[in-house]
Amino acid sequence: MEKLKSLVPDSLKRMVAESTPDSLPLTCSSLLNFFSDMEVFHQMVRDLTDPERALCGKNKDAALELKQKGNQCFLNEDYGSALTCYSEALRLAPVDVDDMDKNLVAALYVNRASVLHKLDLLMEGRRDCNRALQISPSYTKAWYRRGKMNASLGNFEDAVHDLNIAKNLELSFGGQRQIESELRIITDMFERTESSLVQHKENELDLLDEPDQIKLKCVITPNKGRGMVAPSDIPPASLVHAEEPYALLQIISKHCRETHCHYCLNDLPPDKVSCTSCSIPLYCSQRCQIRAGGQMLRNHQVKHGIQGNISHNLDTYISEITLGNDSESDVDIPEHKHECQGVHWPTVFPSEIALAGRVLIKSLAERSPVANFVDMLNLSQNYPQIHPESKLELHIYSIILLYCLQHSSRTELLLNGTSIAQIVILISQIRVNSMTIFRMKSADVNGPLHQFGKFSHSEVSLTSNVEQVKVGQAIYRVGSLFNHSCQPNISAYFVSRSLFIRTTEFVVAGCPLELSYGPQVGQWDCKDRLKFLKDEYSFRCECRACAEVNLSDLVLNAFHCVSPNCPGIVLDSCVVNCEKQKTRHVQSATGISSLEPYMQVDMLKCLPSNGSLRIDPGYCLKCDSYCDLESSFAAVNRAWISITRLKDTMVSGVFSSTVLTAALNSLCLLRSTLHAYNKRISEPKDAATIRSCCKVEDNLAEAFCLVGELQLAVDHCKASIEILEKLYGPNHIVIGYELVKLSSLQLSMGDRTAVKNINRVSEIFSRYYGSHADKVFPYLQPLQGKLTKVSSIKV
């Protein structure tokens, strides 16, 4: 991309930079003509579309090498490495290749099933046996392994069936005798237990089990355009909207390709399934693999082909397992199929470009002109506000995407300025309207250490750090109509690919229903929120939080007054400049907005009581004392050196009392320098500043947890929550995540107050996630399970 951008002459760059939606066909045509005569451009297209140049195709030799490595790891009882080798071999193995007279893919599935059995992953292993038998119905080892798996699961009737089939197929006398011996044992167990079959289906997509019952209104507003409003009063935690991605199209984030299913975006299980034609996507089940556009791994026969003396019931049993299910093969528009031709451009392009390609393939499949399809989407676009550099990128990506789709699609695509202009608009719409799909991730913190040294071998999980992981993006046509506010009254979450939106507070009739597109009040200060929204979505936010001076934005990065007993606020010049630019700037303390009712009392403490207000850098807003900000910044930087060192030692797993003591002293320095509600004491404003901010209270809680000082860990965790409650409010979802850590620590100590905190977590999660709380945050149930196991606590 950078190479092509550098080749564009300045005159054409200016033309693109000044382009509007009306002039796009001309600028696109001019750039297309420029690239048409350039060999370096055509070479790039060939590199992206030629299967011979791609690295994503199947590779028999590499698969066989990985199989041998997996076999050796299995013999060495290194089952984790064996599982990795077999899974990667399955990703690379062609479906029509044999190895030692057995289908290679089927053999790999059986080998992986053996590993899964050793790891006590019985359901996963049985699914792998099924996959092997769908390819090779007469594979004796697969039936035998399936029988062993079912016996371990307690499915003795099925185990007897499986071993009888294996015995029927086994050619050697010794093998038959071994199977007969195991059959007698399992038959006896079956007769004694009279066990019934434990039913289990492959991972299925979560369904919308809670219908939305509120019919919302779409209105046009002067400042924000289209938006959704409440038609009547809506209580908190009400489900106001549920929606699947438009045309069932979405795209996985690049960093999640190895960890999450490329279709439903859920975590990949140990028995993950690969695409049958390329080595790019991974799926949690055959269901997802087929729905994404893949093919059933099976022997395409009407009958299973197993000969011998087989009863009718056993014949039916074999067919159910080996012939698979055609119900999932009828997919409207398979999202991956056009990408699955040995080319790797879908993996190289940014997510929104690859998603645009899927939308275009959808329009071609429906025999709809691209222009009509874009109009039918009816999405807003912000092309005139896009940065000139981004406009040039959109032009180049659109041209390359059209060339790539010509190679991937059998339908002829028009290659001209008009069609490219339509793709430019489509990509700009996707950038503005697509929604990020996220999952909740919990990372356990283990402890204790051997006093101050390395981790002990008996470490146990004590607490959990919770974070959101961006796993993909999709277009939700109705979901895109909800406008932004830095202080939202609704919250979005995802179950699989399904979008759900709930109210987080009481919403009166006629009030706009607004989401946060990114950082909220209490998370970032106003200047950082405005910059983020401008860079990402090309608009200046004018929500109430960004238009009015409010206490949360004032204290978020504030300094402590030089007077020890004064709770006043001292601001630096960056914050002051932003606050003075607010459209509703006020001249007195009585005019400061109390956006957060829970901060009303604290607001009175931090601001002058005489009504006057002076917002200038370095001056306390309450007592007007002057603070030397240069010295304050220097003190903060000195403190963070020790805090950063503490974080580094926690990563390495090696502690010293000196490092921990220095961090505690630094916290005291920060408390005397920064305002009591400065968020930098409790957590960073974003991931990029984590090394400097270090989540001081939170990191100290984690450090004390690691060294086994659980009460001190609890104290610092509570201190962090106290600050966050001032910034977010007591019922915000962020508080729920922090309470998960606190209650985990309390459970480890047998502290009875864990009951109260876990109940509070459940209440907060119900407000945000309703009946889907366990699906969105699967760590809640194990936490409640720990509660019942602590003998000293009565629920």
Secondary structure, 3 states (H helix, E strand, C coil): CHHHHHHCCHHHHHHHHCCCCCCHHHHHHHHHHHHHCCHHHHHHHHHHHCCCCCCCCCCHHHHHHHHHHHHHHHHCCCHHHHHHHHHHHHHHCCCCCEECCEEHHHHHHHHHHHHHHHCCCHHHHHHHHHHHHHHCCCCHHHHHHHHHHHHHHCCHHHHHHHHHHHHHHCCCHHHHHHHHHHHHHHHHHHHHHCCCCCCCCCCCCCCCCCCCCCCCEEEEECCCEEEEECCCCECCCCEEEEECCHHHCEEECHHHCCCECCCCCCECCCCCEECCCCCCCEECCHHHHHHCCCCCCCCCCCCCCCCCCCCHHHHHHHHHHHCCCHHHCCCCCCCCHHHCCCCCHHHHCCHHHHHHHHHHHHHHHCCCCHHHHHHHHCCCCCHHHCCHHHHHHHHHHHHHHHHHHHHHCCCCCCCCHHHHHHHHHHHHHHHHHCEEEEEEEEEEEEEEECCCCCEEEEEEEEEEEEEEEEEEEECCCCHHHCEECCCCCEEEEEECCEEEEEECCCECCCCECEECCCCCECCECHHHHHHHHHHHHCCCCCCHHHHCCEHHHHHCCCEECCCCCCCCEECCHHHHHHHHCCCCCCCEHHHCECCCHHHHHHHHHHCCCCCECCCCCCEECCCCCECCHHHHHHHHHHHHHHHHHHHHHHHHCCCCHHHHHHHHHHHHHHHHHECCCCHHHCCCCCHHHHHHHCCHHHHHHHHHHHCCCHHHHHHHHHHHHHHHHHHHCCCCHHHHHHHHHHHHHHHHHCCCHHHHHHHHHHHHHHHHHHHHHHHHCCCHHHHHHHHHHCCCCCC
